[in-house]
Amino acid sequence: MAIEPLTPERRRQQTREYLLRAAAQVFAEQGFHGASLDEVAALAGFTKGAVYSNFKNKEDLFLALLESHYERELAAVRATLEASDPPDTHLSEFVALIRDQAESLGDNWTVLYEEFCLYAMRNPTAREKLAAFDTLDVESVAEIIEVERKRRGFEPAEPAPQTARIVVALMRGISIMRAINPDAIDESFLEATMAFVARAMTTPAVQTPD
């Protein structure tokens, strides 16, 4: 097998990935406010300069970490939807997906997100960045919904962006509930949630008589 050369671009990408992994651990242990870029750099095995060569500040590092988590989640959702059956026949798979993501990220991630939200509400620049990220998140979910609807020939009542905003708000609310009281979010609740989301994605528009 040929060995691929470690080009400057690959080296930068590798450095970025190491920093994101380190950031995930430091943020989880110290919280957003308690975490420092020095700790992230030390854990990743780099100097603080390596952090600043990839991220402007701690805000940008956190948002990059948030983006990487969401990209993995959306990729998993797309993979599940690639099955030929309608979404409501894969409820158990979506429940397992949510459970696996919760176990891999832990409740600390929900607390971290809420901590950053409070921080952003008091800091206009951070708030603008988070709002932009949330907009992209909703647009990504809307794209998934639109593709699925077209693939199955659905003509639903609600436009995809509106449905996407509801889905994103619903899932974030569930994450908060689970962080406060894990017993309240059991398998049956998650399955009912996924059934609700599936209906929102596929329920056709009501035909009115002429």
N, C-alpha and C positions, 0 to 999 in steps of 0.2 A: 504494500500500500504506500502510495506517495505521500510524503509529509508536506502539508501546506505551509508555506512560509509565514512567519509571524510578521505580517505587514504592519506599518504604523496604524492603519485603520483598524485592523484586528486587535492590535495592542490597546488602542483607545477603547474599543468596545469591551474588551476583557476587563480593563481597569474600571470602566463604568459598571459592569455587572458585579464585580467584587465590591465596589462601593455601595451599590444598592443592597446587596446581601448584608453587608455590615450595617447599613443604615436601618434595615428592617429589624435587626437584633437590638441595636442601640435604642431606637425609638420604642420598641416593645418593652425594653427594660427600664428606660429612663423617662419615657413620655416625650412629647414634642418640646416642651419648654426645658426639661432637664437634660435632654440630649445635646451633645456638643459635636461640632465637626472634627475636633481633635480626636474624640473617642472613635468616631466613624473611621477616620483615616488610620488610626492605630490598629483597629480591629481588622481592617482590610489589608494592612501591611504596607500602607503608603504614607507619604507625607501629607500635611494639610494642603499643600500646594496642589496635589493631585485632585483633591476634592474641588478646589476652586477652578481648576482647569476644565472640570466637567459640569459643575453646578455653580450658579452665581452666589447662592447663600443657602441657609438651612431650609427656607421656604421652598426654593426650587428643588432641593434634594427630596423633600417630603412629597411634593407634587409628582416628581418623577417616579418615586416609589409607588404612589397611589396609582399612577398611570400604568405601571408595569403589572400591578395586581389586577386592575380592571381589564387589561388586555388579555391576561390569562383566563379570566372569568368569561369574557366574551368569546374567546376562542373555544372554550369548553362548551358554551351554549350553542355556538354554530355547529360544532361537531355532533352534538346530540340531535340537533334539528335536521341534520343531513339524512337521517333515516327517512324512508319513504312513507311511513305511517303518519297520520295527523298528530299534532303535538299532544293532544289529550290522551293518546295511547301510550305516552312515554312519561307519565307522571312520576312513576317510581324512579326513573333515571334522573329526572330533574331534582327530585327530593334528595337522592344520593349525591348529586352534584353540589347542592347547597350544603349538605352535611359535610362533605369532604372539604369544601372551601372553608367552612367554619372551623373545622378541626385543624386545617393547615395554617390558617391565619390566627385563630384564637380570638377570644373576646377582646383582647387588648387592642386589636386593630380597630374595632368599633369605637372604643374609648379614645384612641388616638385621633380618629377622624373627627369625633365630636370636639375634642380638645382643639384641633386645628380650626374647626369651624368657629368656635368661640374666639380664638385668636384672630381669625380673618375678619370677624365682625367688627373688631376694634382697630383693624389695620387696613386702610383702603387699598393699598397695593396688593396685599395678600388676598383680600376679598375679591378684587378684580380677577386675579389669577384663578382662584377657586371657582368663581362664577364661570369663567371661560372653560375650565375643565369640566364643570357640570354640564355645560351646554354641549360639549363634545361627547360626553358620556350619553346624554339623552339622544343625540344625533346617531350615535353608534347603535343604540338599542332600537331606535326608529328604523334604521337601515335593515337590521336583522328582521324586524317585524314586517317591513315592506317586502323584502325578498321572500319571506315565508308566505305572505299573502298572495303574491304574484305566482309563486310556484304552485300553489294549491287552488288558484282561481277564486280567492275570496274577495268580496267587495264589502268590507265592514262599514259600520256607521261612523265610527270615530277615525279621524286621520291618524296615521302612524305616529307623528310627533306627539300628539296628545296622549295616545295610549302609552308611548314610551315614558313620558313624564310621570304618568300614574304608576307604571311598573317600577320605575326607579325609586319613586317616593315610597311605594309599598315595601320594596326590599330593604331600603334603608331603615324604615320603621321597624321591620321585623328584626333587623340586626340589633337595634337598640333594645327591643323587648327581650331578645335572647340574652343580651349582655346583663340585663337587670335581673331577669328571672328565666334561666335556661329551661326549667320545667314547663314553662308556659308555651314553649315552641317545640312540640313533639312531632312525631312522624305524621300523624293524622292532620295536624294543623298545616304542616308544610304541603301535604298532598292537596288539601283544600285550597291552599294559596295557589299552587301550580295549576289546579283546575280552573280557578278564577282567572289567572293570567292567560291560560289557553283559550278560554271563552272570549276574553277581551281581544285576543289576536285574531280569532276566526269567526266571531259572530257576524253574520251578514247584516247589511242595512235593511231596515224594514221597508218593504215596498208599499207605497201609498197609492190608492186608486186614483185614476185620472178624474 
